[in-house]
Each structure stands twice: as structure tokens, then as C-alpha cells.
Amino acid sequence: MSANVETMFYTRDKPWHGLGTQVSHALSSMEALAASGLDWKVIQKPIITEDGITIEGYKANVRDIDDKILGVVTDRYKVVQNEEAFAFTDDLLGSGIRYETAGSLQEGRKTWMLAKLPNEYIMLGDRISPYLVFSNTHDGGGAIRVAMTPIRVVCQNTLNLALSTATRAWSTIHTGDIRSKLDDAKQTIFMAERYMDSLGKEFETLNKIRLSDNKVIEFINLLLPLDDTNTTAIQERNVIRLRDDMKSRYFDAPDLTDVGRNAYRFVNAVSDFATHSKPLRETSNFKENLFARTMDGNALIDKAYEIVRAVA
């Protein structure tokens, strides 16, 4: 497992991000808390110099199970414990909620959980399952974030399109009245419904945008450009390999056999490429970065979406 993943689990089939230890079934919050290795608390302790002087205005966030310092924060920083994060998601989605993955990155500094929302959607004959992701940090370097991400079930592609008509994420910093902020975050379940409704309408629009094969190749070249003046022979071969990979995901993918040659097919092919293809240089944390895009979105998918919408 990659060095940046500390602990995590996943359910049944290995997920698109390829991380974690397998369990046989989706878990309740208490089961997930233990299986993910998140059953610990953050304690805030004063910071004292070697001379015994307390540094005013700052505290250390310390993990109780091993006294590991997760970060130094100001007095205004409010801790959201891992157990509280699960409780929030339980309350948001109901007592029957089951978690499909959860864990920690960077030695506990960042944590997340992913739960399947109760409803599935059929869009253009595809089953789309929306998931809720709750992400938290304990090092003072990030916000509390809640986002939903739609997954195309047949191929486990993420379809996080940046829609102008609906948002899919909410976030807040670790200050002020955290409890009331989390209450405000409960609007995300309604946000998810609005987003999925908008996504379905957008898919209908994309399905009507016909693309010639030459236009598809032109778009792929735009997404994976070559700089003829400064490109080495090795770089050119690498880009050509990536282009060929993306082309095969559009022209030859079995799951797109019944989909017309259109913008919806193109966005799905780019999503498949962005979700599953290996990078030219496989860094130690590329899978964590891939998973992070469930929260942040994927720039390549968004660019593909912008390109095909521009020809509508």
C-alpha cells in the first residue's frame, strides 16, 4: 500500500482508487470506524518551549493512541473527531447507512469516509450511483468538506462534472460553532438531489451532440497536446501512447457499444481514462490523488465537458 495511506478499508471489489483492505460487506458507522483504523481521538495540548514557557494562542493536535502530533493550530481551531464525522453522516443519511470505504492519509492528518446514497439513477440506460464523501483534516491545513460524487456503476467511472446549474460540494473551516455548521451541511442531501437532476438533463443534452470520428480525434489531441517545438522523442511517444489509450476507450470500450458516437460517449471515455489509466510516471501517491478527485473534481473531465458543450 502506498506510503501516504495509513489505514483504510473497502467493500467487495477493489474500488477505482485501488486502495485499502477488503471487507466482505458494507459496514455500519461503528464497524467502519474500527475497520478503517479511525477509532482514535484528537486531544489539544499546550505548546511549551524547552524553557517551560507556554506559547500563547497555539495548541498541538495530538492523537491519543500514540501521542503523534498531527498539527499545530490556533486557539480558534475546533476539532471534529472521527466519531463525530461518522455520526454526522449517519444523521444525514439515516440509520441504515452503510460505508464502502474510509481511512486516513498522511499519518492521520487527513481522514475521509465514503457512503452510498440510498437512491440510484438510470440515465440514458446507465445505472448511476451517487456517493457522499466526508473529508476532514486534523493538521490545521484544510477544511471540513462534504461532497457527492456520481459513479457509473458498470465501469466504476467517476462523473464529477462541474455544472453551472448545480453544485456538489460544501465546506467550512475549523472555527466558530462547528455543530451549527454541520447542521447547515445537511443541505448537501438536497444539493445532491439537485445535482443528480441537473446531471441527468446534461447527459440528455450531451447525447444529442453528434461527433464525427475526426472531431473526436481532434478533441483528444486538444486534451493531450504536443508542443512540436520543445518535445523530445520520448515525450512524443508518451503522448501518442496516451492518445491511443483514450481513443480505444472511446472507439472500443465494451460498455459504450450501445452508445452513439456523441458527446456523452466522449465524456464517458475521458472519464474512464481519467479514472483508470496509469500515469506516465507512477508516483507514490498517485492513487491518493486519484481518490482526492472524488472531492475536487477532475480537470481533464471538466475540460472534455467544456469542449463538447462548446460545439452544441
C-alpha positions in Angstrom: 0.0 0.0 0.0 1.2 3.5 -0.8 3.2 5.3 1.9 0.6 8.2 2.1 -2.2 5.8 3.1 -2.1 5.0 6.8 -5.2 2.9 7.2 -8.4 2.2 5.3 -10.8 -0.5 4.1 -13.0 -1.1 1.1 -16.0 -3.3 0.3 -16.1 -6.3 -2.0 -14.5 -5.3 -5.3 -11.4 -3.1 -5.3 -12.6 0.4 -5.9 -11.4 2.7 -8.7 -8.8 4.3 -6.5 -7.3 0.8 -5.8 -6.5 1.5 -2.1 -7.3 -0.4 1.1 -8.0 -3.7 2.8 -11.0 -5.7 1.6 -14.0 -6.4 3.8 -16.9 -8.7 2.8 -19.8 -6.2 3.1 -20.5 -2.5 3.6 -20.2 -1.5 7.2 -22.2 0.4 9.8 -20.5 3.5 11.3 -19.2 1.8 14.3 -17.9 -1.1 12.2 -16.3 1.3 9.7 -14.7 3.4 12.5 -12.8 0.3 13.7 -12.1 -1.3 10.3 -10.7 2.0 8.9 -8.4 2.4 11.9 -10.1 5.7 12.8 -11.2 4.8 16.3 -8.9 7.4 18.0 -9.4 10.9 19.2 -7.6 14.2 18.8 -6.5 15.9 22.0 -5.4 19.5 22.1 -2.4 20.2 24.2 -0.5 23.4 25.1 2.8 24.0 23.3 5.7 24.6 25.8 9.3 25.6 25.0 12.3 23.8 26.5 12.5 26.7 29.0 9.0 25.9 30.2 7.3 28.9 28.5 3.8 28.2 27.1 3.3 29.6 23.6 0.1 31.5 23.8 -2.5 31.4 21.1 -1.5 28.0 19.7 -2.1 24.3 20.6 -0.9 21.0 19.3 -3.4 18.5 17.9 -2.2 15.1 19.3 -3.6 11.7 18.5 -4.4 9.9 21.8 -3.4 6.3 20.8 0.3 7.2 20.1 0.8 10.8 21.1 1.6 11.7 17.4 1.4 15.4 16.7 -0.9 15.9 13.8 -0.5 19.6 13.5 -0.1 23.0 15.3 -3.3 25.1 15.3 -4.6 28.4 16.8 -6.8 28.6 19.8 -9.7 29.2 17.5 -9.4 25.8 15.9 -12.3 23.4 16.7 -11.6 19.7 16.5 -14.1 17.4 14.7 -13.5 13.9 15.9 -13.6 11.0 13.6 -16.5 9.5 15.5 -18.4 12.8 15.2 -17.9 12.7 11.4 -19.5 9.3 11.2 -22.3 10.4 13.5 -22.9 13.4 11.2 -23.1 11.2 8.1 -25.4 8.7 10.0 -27.7 11.6 10.9 -27.6 13.0 7.4 -28.4 9.7 5.6 -30.3 7.7 8.2 -29.6 4.8 10.5 -29.4 2.2 7.6 -26.5 3.9 6.0 -23.5 1.7 5.1 -19.9 2.8 4.4 -18.0 1.4 1.5 -14.6 2.9 2.3 -13.0 5.1 5.0 -9.5 5.7 6.2 -6.7 8.1 6.9 -3.9 9.7 4.9 -0.6 11.2 5.9 -0.3 9.5 9.2 -3.8 10.6 10.4 -3.6 14.2 9.3 -6.4 13.7 6.7 -9.3 11.4 7.1 -12.3 10.5 4.9 -15.3 8.3 4.6 -17.5 7.3 1.6 -21.1 6.2 1.9 -23.5 5.2 -0.9 -26.6 7.4 -1.1 -29.9 5.4 -0.9 -31.2 6.1 -4.4 -29.8 5.0 -7.8 -30.5 6.8 -11.0 -31.0 5.4 -14.6 -29.6 7.9 -17.1 -29.6 7.0 -20.8 -29.7 3.4 -19.8 -26.8 3.6 -17.4 -27.0 3.0 -13.7 -25.5 5.9 -11.8 -24.9 5.6 -8.0 -24.3 8.8 -6.0 -21.9 8.6 -3.1 -21.3 11.0 -0.3 -17.7 11.8 0.7 -16.9 13.4 4.1 -13.3 14.6 4.3 -11.7 16.1 7.4 -8.2 17.3 8.4 -6.5 17.3 11.8 -3.4 19.3 11.0 -5.0 22.7 10.5 -4.2 22.7 6.8 -7.6 22.1 5.3 -11.4 22.4 5.7 -14.2 20.0 6.6 -15.7 19.0 3.2 -18.8 17.2 2.2 -19.3 16.3 -1.5 -21.3 13.9 -3.6 -19.8 12.0 -6.5 -21.8 10.1 -9.1 -20.3 6.7 -10.2 -21.2 5.0 -13.4 -21.8 1.5 -12.0 -20.9 -0.6 -15.0 -17.3 0.6 -15.2 -16.8 2.5 -11.9 -16.2 5.8 -13.6 -16.5 9.0 -11.7 -18.6 11.6 -13.4 -17.9 14.7 -11.4 -18.9 17.3 -14.0 -18.6 20.9 -12.9 -22.1 22.0 -13.7 -23.1 25.7 -13.8 -26.6 24.8 -12.7 -25.9 22.8 -9.5 -23.1 22.4 -7.0 -22.0 19.1 -5.4 -19.7 20.2 -2.5 -19.9 22.1 0.7 -17.0 23.0 3.0 -16.2 25.0 6.2 -13.1 25.8 8.2 -12.5 24.5 11.8 -13.5 27.7 13.6 -16.7 29.1 15.1 -19.7 27.0 16.0 -18.8 23.7 14.3 -22.0 22.0 15.4 -24.3 24.6 13.8 -22.1 24.5 10.7 -22.5 20.8 10.4 -26.3 21.3 10.8 -26.0 23.7 7.8 -24.2 21.0 5.9 -27.4 18.8 6.0 -28.5 20.8 2.9 -26.0 18.7 1.0 -28.5 15.9 0.7 -30.8 18.3 -1.1 -27.8 19.6 -3.1 -27.1 16.0 -4.2 -30.6 15.6 -5.5 -30.4 18.9 -7.4 -27.1 17.9 -8.8 -28.2 14.5 -10.0 -31.3 16.0 -11.6 -29.1 18.5 -13.4 -26.7 15.8 -14.4 -29.4 13.7 -16.0 -30.6 16.7 -18.0 -27.0 17.4 -19.1 -26.5 13.8 -20.2 -29.6 14.2 -22.4 -28.0 17.2 -24.0 -24.7 15.6 -24.5 -26.4 12.5 -26.1 -27.8 14.8 -28.8 -24.4 16.3 -29.8 -23.2 14.1 -32.6 -19.4 13.8 -33.1 -17.6 12.6 -36.2 -14.6 10.4 -35.7 -12.3 13.1 -36.9 -13.8 15.5 -34.4 -13.2 13.0 -31.6 -9.6 12.7 -32.6 -9.3 16.5 -32.8 -10.7 16.8 -29.2 -8.3 14.1 -27.9 -5.4 16.0 -29.4 -6.7 19.1 -27.6 -6.9 17.3 -24.3 -3.4 15.7 -24.7 -1.5 18.3 -26.7 2.0 18.0 -28.2 4.4 21.0 -28.3 6.2 20.4 -31.5 9.0 22.9 -30.7 10.1 21.6 -27.3 9.0 18.0 -27.2 11.6 15.2 -27.1 11.2 11.9 -28.9 10.4 10.2 -25.6 7.8 12.8 -24.7 6.2 12.5 -28.1 6.0 8.7 -27.8 4.4 9.0 -24.4 1.8 11.5 -25.5 0.9 9.3 -28.5 0.6 6.3 -26.2 -1.9 8.3 -24.0 -3.8 9.5 -27.0 -4.1 5.9 -28.3 -5.3 4.8 -24.9 -8.0 7.5 -24.8 -9.0 6.6 -28.4 -9.5 3.0 -27.5 -11.7 3.9 -24.6 -13.9 5.9 -27.0 -14.0 3.6 -30.0 -13.6 0.1 -28.5 -14.9 0.1 -24.9 -17.4 -2.7 -24.5 -19.6 -0.7 -22.1 -20.0 2.0 -24.8 -21.0 -0.4 -27.6 -24.7 0.7 -27.5 -23.9 4.4 -27.0 -23.9 6.6 -30.2 -20.9 8.5 -31.5 -21.7 11.6 -29.5 -20.6 13.9 -26.7 -21.9 11.7 -23.9 -19.8 8.8 -25.2 -16.8 11.1 -25.4 -17.2 12.4 -21.8 -17.5 8.8 -20.6 -14.4 7.7 -22.4 -12.4 10.6 -21.0 -13.8 9.8 -17.5 -12.7 6.2 -17.9 -9.3 7.4 -19.0 -9.0 9.8 -16.1 -10.3 7.3 -13.5 -8.5 4.2 -14.5 -5.4 4.9 -16.7 -2.0 4.8 -15.2 0.1 8.0 -15.3 3.3 8.1 -17.4 5.2 8.4 -14.1 3.6 6.5 -11.3 4.4 8.5 -8.1 4.0 7.0 -4.6 0.8 9.0 -4.0 -0.9 9.0 -7.4 -3.8 6.7 -6.2 -4.4 9.0 -3.2 -4.5 11.9 -5.7 -7.0 10.0 -7.8 -9.2 9.4 -4.8 -8.9 13.1 -3.8 -10.6 14.0 -7.1 -13.8 12.5 -5.9 -13.9 15.6 -3.8 -12.2 18.2 -6.0 -13.3 17.0 -9.5 -11.0 16.1 -12.4 -9.7 18.9 -14.6 -9.4 16.6 -17.6 -13.1 15.5 -17.4 -14.2 19.1 -17.0 -12.1 20.2 -20.0 -13.6 17.5 -22.1 -17.1 18.6 -21.0 -16.3 22.2 -21.8 -15.0 21.2 -25.3 -18.1 19.3 -26.3 -20.5 21.8 -24.9 -18.8 24.5 -26.9 -19.9 22.7 -30.2 -23.5 22.3 -29.1 
